[in-house]
Amino acid sequence: MRPSFSAATDKAVPRVSKRQPELDALRGLFLVWMTLTHLPTHVSVYSNQPLGFVSAAEGFIFLSALLCGRVFGKKMNEAGFSPVAYKLWARAARLYGYHLLLLAVAFTVVARIAVHTKQPSLQGLLDFYLAHPLDGVIASVLLVYRPPLLDILPMYILFLLATPIVLWVGRRWGWLVILVPSLLLWTAAQFGFRSAAYAAFIHMTGVDIPFSALGAFDLYAWQLLWMVGVWVGVGRPGVVGMRPRPKLALVLAMGLAICLCIVRRTPWWDVWNSPPWAPLTDKWHLGPVRILNFAALAILFSGVQPAVARWVSGNGQRVAQPLVLLGQASLEVFCAHLLVCFAALALVDDGTNAPAWEQALIIVCAFLFLYATARVFAKQPRPGGPRRED
């Protein structure tokens, strides 16, 4: 049996739920990881890419795409394009509402604190808005201006909007029609396609917005992770005809993951992080070494997923339950973690001079708030029926 992200057995997951709790727990773990990385504490030094050249963002985006492919790929086969498009676009609209709410908080409360305190971290978050308030509001509403920390949601929203079309095209004409152009676009992104597209856009429209205000994430590169995730979620149809050897794949993946983790944590990192090698590990353009590193970790997880599923649903249920809950309300918890980061930055700036007790208190309060958010928004079983997928 070859490794698969959907390899959990019926014994591992109760039949009353179509969810896979180990995937909810994994998504919850990504949210914890992301929060620790973004909070202004010394813990971020250790939580930032501890497994090599991979961050929580890659896992969060890929797993979200995989679950979209798994849930809505089946619905596309059963009900066709319109119901799937309605549900995914409704979800994108809900996220857009969350995004507008976060922007409102950033442009009022956070901006006022930044102007009053002149804290560099807060000013750096909103530098374009503080210099050009009207342009900043209009561009952010159009998802063009994406301040730091607020640049993942616009990317997620755009991917959701494209997903019904991707599923329909993949089902009708095959996934090579999706994956090959996606790979070509990712390749172009490695050679500066985003900068060229930006220059052409500025030349044609005359819009005066700095390149740095477009957000750190290169959508032309990160779309590959989403497309592959959707394809894997659908079931990897019609592209790879060869039969992989699971044991060999796991051994190679483990060797590669260990090597890259060692490189990331040794002085060799200085070589990889400087020209001409830096583009290979670049996060924002999703460099090829990052792709390999993430693929290795994904293969390793797929190999242990059945055991993790049994543990999460059995002996480890009580331990894993908070992570499962966070994962079930992942989008709302993600938005909540941004509010927590805004508050923490307002209190301690970048955290450099904050005492240890204050940093610990920030972390404790942050996760209490995230857990409370999850309790409110997590999908609970409906009486007499299965849980709703999200």
C-alpha positions in Angstrom: 0.0 0.0 0.0 1.5 3.3 -1.0 1.6 6.2 1.5 -1.5 8.5 1.3 -2.8 11.5 3.1 -6.2 9.8 3.2 -4.9 6.5 4.6 -6.7 6.6 7.9 -8.7 3.4 8.5 -12.4 3.1 9.4 -11.3 2.0 12.8 -9.2 5.1 13.3 -12.1 7.5 12.6 -15.6 6.9 13.9 -18.3 6.5 11.3 -20.3 9.2 12.9 -17.9 11.8 11.5 -16.5 12.2 8.0 -13.7 14.3 9.3 -10.2 12.9 9.9 -9.3 14.1 13.4 -5.6 13.6 12.7 -5.8 16.2 9.9 -7.7 18.6 12.2 -5.0 18.1 14.8 -2.3 18.7 12.2 -4.0 21.9 11.1 -4.3 22.9 14.8 -0.5 22.2 15.2 0.2 24.5 12.2 -1.8 27.3 13.9 0.1 26.8 17.2 3.4 26.9 15.2 2.4 29.9 13.3 1.3 31.8 16.4 4.5 31.1 18.3 6.5 32.3 15.2 4.5 35.5 14.9 4.3 36.5 18.5 7.0 39.0 19.6 8.8 36.6 22.1 12.1 34.8 22.1 10.3 31.6 21.4 9.9 32.7 17.8 13.7 32.1 17.4 13.1 28.4 18.0 9.7 28.0 16.3 10.8 29.7 13.1 11.4 26.8 10.6 12.6 24.2 13.1 12.2 21.3 10.6 14.5 22.7 8.0 13.5 25.0 5.2 9.7 24.7 5.9 7.4 27.0 7.8 3.9 26.6 9.2 2.5 28.5 6.2 3.4 25.8 3.7 1.7 23.2 5.8 -1.4 25.3 6.4 -1.9 26.2 2.8 -1.3 22.7 1.5 -3.5 21.0 4.0 -6.3 23.5 3.4 -6.0 22.8 -0.3 -6.0 19.0 0.3 -9.2 19.1 2.3 -10.8 21.3 -0.3 -9.9 18.8 -3.0 -11.1 15.9 -0.9 -14.5 17.4 0.1 -15.4 19.4 -3.0 -13.8 17.1 -5.6 -16.4 14.5 -4.5 -19.2 17.0 -4.6 -18.1 18.1 -8.0 -18.5 14.6 -9.3 -21.9 14.2 -7.6 -23.6 17.6 -8.0 -21.6 19.4 -10.7 -20.0 22.9 -10.9 -22.7 25.2 -9.5 -23.2 23.8 -6.0 -19.4 23.6 -5.5 -18.8 27.1 -6.8 -21.6 28.4 -4.5 -20.1 26.9 -1.4 -16.5 27.7 -2.1 -17.3 31.3 -3.2 -19.5 31.7 -0.1 -16.6 30.6 2.0 -14.3 33.0 0.2 -16.9 35.8 0.9 -16.9 34.9 4.6 -13.1 35.1 4.7 -13.2 38.4 2.8 -15.5 39.7 5.6 -13.0 38.5 8.2 -10.2 40.2 6.2 -12.1 43.5 6.1 -12.7 43.3 9.9 -9.0 42.7 10.5 -8.1 45.7 8.2 -10.6 47.9 10.1 -8.8 47.0 13.4 -5.4 47.5 11.8 -6.3 50.9 10.2 -8.0 52.3 13.3 -6.8 50.9 16.6 -3.4 49.6 15.5 -2.6 52.6 13.4 -3.5 55.0 16.2 -1.2 53.1 18.6 1.6 53.1 16.0 1.3 56.9 15.6 1.1 57.6 19.3 3.9 55.3 20.5 6.0 55.4 17.3 6.8 51.7 17.8 8.9 50.5 14.8 7.2 47.1 14.6 3.7 48.6 14.4 4.8 51.3 12.0 6.5 48.7 9.8 3.2 46.8 9.6 1.3 49.8 8.3 3.9 52.0 6.7 2.1 52.4 3.3 -1.2 53.1 5.0 0.3 55.6 7.4 1.8 57.5 4.4 -1.2 57.2 2.1 -4.4 56.4 4.1 -6.9 56.7 1.3 -4.8 54.7 -1.2 -4.1 52.2 1.4 -7.8 51.6 2.2 -8.8 51.3 -1.4 -5.9 49.0 -2.4 -6.4 46.8 0.6 -10.1 46.4 0.0 -9.2 45.3 -3.6 -6.7 42.8 -2.1 -3.8 44.6 -3.8 -2.2 46.2 -0.7 -1.4 43.4 1.7 0.3 44.5 4.9 2.6 42.1 6.8 0.7 39.5 8.8 -2.4 40.3 6.7 -1.0 38.9 3.4 -1.9 35.2 3.8 -5.7 35.7 3.9 -5.9 37.5 0.5 -3.9 34.7 -1.0 -6.1 32.1 0.6 -9.2 34.0 -0.7 -8.0 34.1 -4.3 -7.1 30.4 -4.2 -10.6 29.6 -2.9 -12.2 31.6 -5.7 -10.1 29.7 -8.3 -10.7 26.2 -6.8 -14.2 25.5 -8.4 -12.7 26.2 -11.8 -9.7 24.1 -11.1 -11.8 21.2 -10.0 -14.0 21.5 -13.0 -11.2 21.7 -15.5 -9.3 18.8 -13.8 -12.4 16.6 -14.0 -13.2 17.5 -17.6 -9.8 17.7 -19.3 -7.5 16.0 -16.8 -5.1 17.3 -14.2 -2.2 17.7 -16.5 -4.0 20.8 -17.9 -3.9 22.2 -14.3 -0.5 21.0 -13.0 1.7 21.7 -16.0 0.8 25.4 -16.3 1.0 25.7 -12.5 4.5 24.3 -12.6 5.5 26.6 -15.4 4.1 29.6 -13.5 6.0 28.6 -10.4 9.2 28.3 -12.5 8.6 31.8 -14.0 8.2 33.1 -10.4 11.6 31.9 -9.6 13.0 34.2 -12.3 11.3 37.4 -11.3 7.9 37.0 -13.0 6.2 38.9 -10.2 8.4 41.9 -10.5 7.9 42.0 -14.3 4.1 41.7 -13.9 4.2 44.5 -11.3 6.2 46.8 -13.6 3.8 46.1 -16.5 0.8 46.8 -14.2 2.3 50.1 -13.0 3.1 51.1 -16.5 -0.4 50.4 -17.9 -2.4 51.8 -15.0 -0.2 54.5 -13.5 -1.2 53.3 -10.0 1.4 54.5 -7.4 1.8 51.6 -4.9 5.2 50.3 -3.9 6.2 46.8 -4.7 6.8 46.1 -1.0 3.1 46.9 -0.2 1.9 43.9 -2.3 2.7 41.4 0.5 5.6 39.1 1.0 4.1 36.0 -0.5 4.5 35.5 -4.3 1.1 34.2 -5.4 2.6 33.0 -8.7 4.8 30.6 -6.8 2.5 29.6 -3.9 -0.3 28.7 -6.3 1.7 25.5 -7.1 1.4 24.3 -3.5 -2.4 24.9 -3.6 -2.9 23.2 -7.0 -0.9 20.1 -5.9 -2.8 20.1 -2.6 -6.2 20.1 -4.4 -5.0 17.4 -6.8 -3.8 15.2 -3.9 -7.1 15.7 -2.1 -9.1 14.7 -5.1 -7.1 11.4 -5.2 -4.2 12.2 -7.6 -6.0 11.0 -10.7 -4.5 10.5 -14.1 -1.1 12.0 -13.8 1.4 9.6 -12.2 1.2 6.2 -13.7 4.2 4.6 -12.0 3.9 2.7 -8.8 6.1 4.1 -6.1 7.8 1.9 -3.5 6.5 3.1 -0.1 9.4 1.9 2.0 12.0 3.3 -0.3 10.1 6.6 -0.5 9.9 6.8 3.3 13.7 6.1 3.7 14.6 8.7 1.0 12.2 11.3 2.5 13.6 10.7 6.0 17.2 11.1 4.8 16.4 14.3 2.9 14.5 15.8 5.8 17.3 15.0 8.3 20.0 16.5 6.0 18.1 19.7 5.3 17.2 20.1 9.0 20.9 19.8 9.9 21.9 22.3 7.2 19.3 24.7 8.5 20.7 24.5 12.0 24.4 24.7 11.2 26.8 27.4 9.9 26.1 25.9 6.4 22.9 28.0 6.6 25.0 31.2 6.0 26.0 29.7 2.7 22.5 28.8 1.7 21.1 32.1 2.8 23.5 34.2 0.6 23.9 34.6 -3.2 23.8 32.7 -5.4 22.1 30.0 -3.3 19.5 32.1 -1.4 16.7 31.8 -4.1 16.8 28.0 -3.6 15.5 28.3 -0.1 13.6 31.5 -0.4 10.3 31.4 1.5 8.4 34.1 -0.3 9.0 32.7 -3.8 8.8 29.1 -2.5 12.2 28.0 -3.7 12.9 24.5 -5.0 14.7 23.3 -1.9 11.7 24.3 0.2 9.5 22.3 -2.1 11.7 19.3 -1.7 11.9 19.7 2.1 8.1 20.0 2.3 7.5 17.0 0.1 9.9 14.9 2.2 8.0 15.9 5.4 4.6 15.3 3.7 5.7 11.8 2.7 6.9 11.0 6.2 3.5 12.1 7.6 1.6 10.1 5.1 3.6 7.0 6.2 2.7 7.5 9.9 -0.8 8.9 9.4 -2.7 5.6 10.2 -0.8 5.3 13.5 -1.5 9.0 14.3 -5.1 8.6 13.4 -5.5 5.7 15.8 -3.7 7.6 18.6 -5.7 10.8 18.1 -9.0 8.8 18.2 -7.9 6.5 21.0 -5.3 6.8 23.8 -4.2 10.3 22.8 -7.7 11.7 22.3 -7.6 13.8 25.4 -4.2 15.2 24.7 -4.9 15.9 21.0 -8.4 17.4 21.5 -7.3 21.0 21.9 -5.4 20.8 18.6 -8.3 19.0 16.9 -10.6 21.8 18.1 -8.2 24.5 16.8 -8.1 22.7 13.4 -11.9 22.5 13.2 -12.1 26.3 13.5 -8.9 26.9 11.7 -9.9 30.0 9.7 -11.4 31.8 12.6 -8.5 30.8 14.8 -6.1 32.1 12.2 -7.9 35.5 12.2 -7.9 35.5 16.0 -4.1 34.8 16.1 -3.6 38.0 14.0 -5.5 40.0 16.6 -3.4 38.5 19.3 -0.2 39.5 17.4 -1.5 43.1 17.0 -2.1 43.3 20.7 1.3 41.8 21.6 3.2 44.1 19.3 1.3 47.1 20.8 2.4 45.9 24.3 6.0 44.9 23.8 7.0 46.1 20.3 9.3 43.3 18.9 9.7 41.8 22.4 13.5 42.4 22.5 13.4 44.1 25.9 10.4 42.3 27.4 11.1 40.3 30.5 10.7 36.5 30.4 7.5 36.6 32.6 5.9 39.1 30.3 6.7 37.0 27.2 5.3 33.9 29.0 2.1 35.7 29.9 1.7 36.8 26.3 1.9 33.2 25.1 -0.5 31.9 27.7 -3.1 34.6 27.1 -2.7 34.2 23.3 -3.5 30.5 23.4 -6.3 30.9 25.9 -7.9 33.4 23.5 -7.3 31.0 20.5 -8.8 28.1 22.4 -11.9 30.2 23.4 -12.3 31.2 19.7 -12.1 27.5 18.7 -14.7 26.5 21.2 -17.1 29.1 19.7 -16.5 28.3 16.1 -15.5 24.6 15.9 -17.9 22.4 13.9 -19.8 20.3 16.4 -21.8 17.1 15.6 -25.3 17.8 14.5 -28.0 15.7 16.4 -28.5 12.5 14.5 -26.0 13.3 11.7 -22.3 13.6 10.8 -20.2 16.6 11.4 -20.1 19.2 8.7 -16.9 19.4 6.7 -15.0 22.7 6.4 
